[in-house]
């Protein structure tokens, strides 16, 4: 057996091992999705999606107010967490080659590994107790925003670092200001990575339960005010799944399926909207490279 045959065999074994690991990783995912679909699909109906939660197990109950509450929590948390996370990632990547930047990066990594219940305690102490806001939508959104920030910051930093350094140097060599280089060149080419990080953070907070127990609490009514308690899908699943009622248990599976569909629809929708932008960004990148080649 010559060296080429040995390399071919090793390559085949490595490829097969990698494929086996992928299959093993997909088994629990497929099992969970199948379980949720099988047990949650029978609960879905128009009445189930539009009626409010009561928690008595009577016919006619639904998760409409929990769906609205989850969307409001994610929306307000995004308003707080996404700008802070993106700006933090930009600073650490583009301006953070100093002691302060290293410190920010360190605390950002620490915050990313904080248990969510600890974040909930922090939000409770600052917003609910100290500011005397009480259990409310804004308190829950604040807790979820804290969870979002390190995820968005880390993915933004990594996305910016993956942009070729030649583009940055070329823009600066053309006399483009640093802030404009970051805004027009770096962020333009790193936008897909930043969007991916934002979607990951949204998917993470959409299913959080522990922080909401200490901040947003729960409500069986339709609530749209930022200063009032609000229902959410994770809390509805948590409450109903611990109930001995078979009706409430079925509603918990239905709410789980709706939560998965919301996150999946958001991811697919953003990906579809980003496709024409990606083509435009590639054209912009080609124009920049053409200008740089002409200058040199």
Secondary structure, 3 states (H helix, E strand, C coil): CCHHHHHHHHHHHHHHHHHHHHHHHHHHHHHHHHHHHHHHHHHCCHHHHHCCCCCCCCCCCCCHHHHHHHHHHHHHHHHHHHHHHHHHHHHHHHHCCCHHHHHHHHHHHHHHCCCHHHHHHHHHHHHHHHCCCCCCHHHHHHHHHHHHHHHHHHHHHHHHHCCCHHHHHHHHHCCCCHHHHHHHHHHHHHHHHHHHHHHHHHHHHHCCCHHHHCCCCCCCCCCCCCCCCCCCHHHHHHHHHCCCCHHHHHHHHHHHHHHHHHHHHHHHHHHHHHHHHHHHHHHHHHHHHHHHHHHC
